[in-house]
Structures are given as C-alpha cells and as structure tokens.
Amino acid sequence: MQLATNTTTGRHLVQARVQTQHTPPATTSTATFVFTEPTIFEASAELGDITGLYLEDDEGTLTTVDVQAKFVNGKPDRIEAKYVMRSAFEWDRFMRFMERYAEDKGLGFQKSK
C-alpha cells in the first residue's frame, strides 16, 4: 500500500509516503512512514522535540516512538517512522485509520498485488 499525504503543522508542510508489510496470517505487520525534505527542524524551537508519530481519529490515537531522522551533508533529508502491529486487530484498526484519512483528504489508496 502506498498513500501520499500532506500534513500541515502550523506553517510547515511535510510530504509523507506510507508503505506497509502484511502477510496474513502473520502476527506482525509494519507501516513505515517516510517524510522527505522535512521542514519541521526549522520550527523546532516553536514546536519542541519530535517525540513520536501520533495518528489521531475518532477511535483514538495510534502511536509510535520509533522515529529516526536521516541527514545528507548535514541537512535533514527525511524522517522515517515505523509503526508495528502485533495482531490482526491492530492491523484492522490501522487500515480503518488509513482508509478514513485517505477519504477525508481526497488521497489515493492502492493495495499492492
């Protein structure tokens, strides 16, 4: 699955790509969020430290603290966040979030073959 997203935090726009790995009946699935050319570091004094990835909707919040910044020549190149799901329930919950988010933002959602 790939989903292109735009997340606005104040005046900072961040582009994200989401890739998932799920092979039923596997018990562990992952979603990797890649934010390229992040501008969040320009506002770090205003917003504080990056403490995790928080996906909020009507059902609650999905959270991961597995977040890493990648730098090229001393400049931020991308931020990668990995969300791990350890059950079919967690996978279904994540997919509900992603489908609602994509529909709400008018974005495309495509399952891999």
C-alpha positions in Angstrom: 0.0 0.0 0.0 1.2 3.5 -0.7 -0.5 6.7 0.4 0.7 10.2 -0.3 -0.2 12.6 2.4 0.2 16.3 3.2 0.4 17.1 6.9 0.3 20.8 7.9 1.8 21.6 11.3 1.5 25.3 11.7 3.2 26.8 8.7 5.2 23.7 7.9 4.1 21.3 5.2 5.5 17.8 5.2 5.1 15.2 2.5 4.8 11.5 3.5 4.8 8.2 1.8 3.4 5.1 3.7 4.5 1.5 2.9 3.1 -1.5 4.7 4.2 -5.1 5.1 1.4 -7.5 5.9 1.2 -11.2 5.0 -1.8 -13.0 6.6 -1.8 -14.9 8.8 1.4 -13.2 10.0 1.1 -11.8 13.5 3.5 -8.8 13.0 2.9 -6.1 10.3 4.6 -2.8 9.9 3.8 0.6 8.4 6.8 2.8 7.5 6.1 6.5 7.1 8.8 8.4 5.1 8.6 12.2 5.3 11.0 13.7 2.7 12.7 17.1 3.0 11.2 17.8 6.4 10.9 21.4 7.4 9.9 20.6 11.0 13.5 21.3 12.1 13.1 24.9 11.2 10.4 25.2 13.8 12.0 23.0 16.5 12.2 26.0 18.9 8.5 26.7 18.4 7.2 23.1 18.4 9.7 21.3 20.7 11.3 17.9 20.1 10.0 15.2 17.8 8.8 12.6 20.4 6.9 10.2 18.1 4.3 9.8 15.4 0.7 10.2 16.5 -2.2 9.2 14.3 -5.4 10.5 15.7 -9.0 9.8 14.7 -12.4 9.2 16.3 -11.3 5.8 17.6 -8.3 7.2 19.5 -4.6 7.6 18.8 -2.1 5.2 17.2 1.4 6.0 18.5 5.0 5.0 17.8 8.2 6.4 19.2 10.3 4.5 16.6 11.2 7.7 14.7 14.6 8.5 13.0 15.9 11.5 11.2 18.3 11.0 8.3 20.7 13.7 7.2 22.7 14.2 4.0 25.6 16.6 4.0 24.4 18.0 7.4 20.9 18.8 6.2 17.7 16.9 7.0 16.8 14.6 4.2 13.9 12.5 5.6 12.2 11.4 8.8 11.3 7.7 9.0 8.7 6.4 11.5 7.9 2.7 11.9 4.5 1.6 13.4 4.4 -2.1 14.3 1.2 -4.0 14.6 1.3 -7.3 16.5 -2.2 -8.7 15.9 -4.9 -8.8 13.3 -7.0 -6.4 15.5 -4.2 -3.8 15.4 -3.8 -4.3 11.6 -7.6 -3.8 11.0 -7.5 -0.7 13.3 -4.6 0.8 11.3 -6.3 0.1 8.0 -9.5 1.8 9.2 -7.5 4.9 10.1 -5.7 4.9 6.7 -8.9 4.5 4.7 -10.6 7.3 6.6 -7.6 9.5 6.3 -7.3 9.0 2.6 -11.0 9.6 2.1 -11.0 12.7 4.3 -8.0 14.2 2.5 -9.1 13.2 -1.0 -6.0 11.0 -1.4 -5.4 7.8 -3.3 -5.2 4.4 -1.7 -3.8 1.4 -3.6 -3.2 -2.1 -2.4 -0.3 -4.0 -3.8 -0.9 -7.1 -5.8 
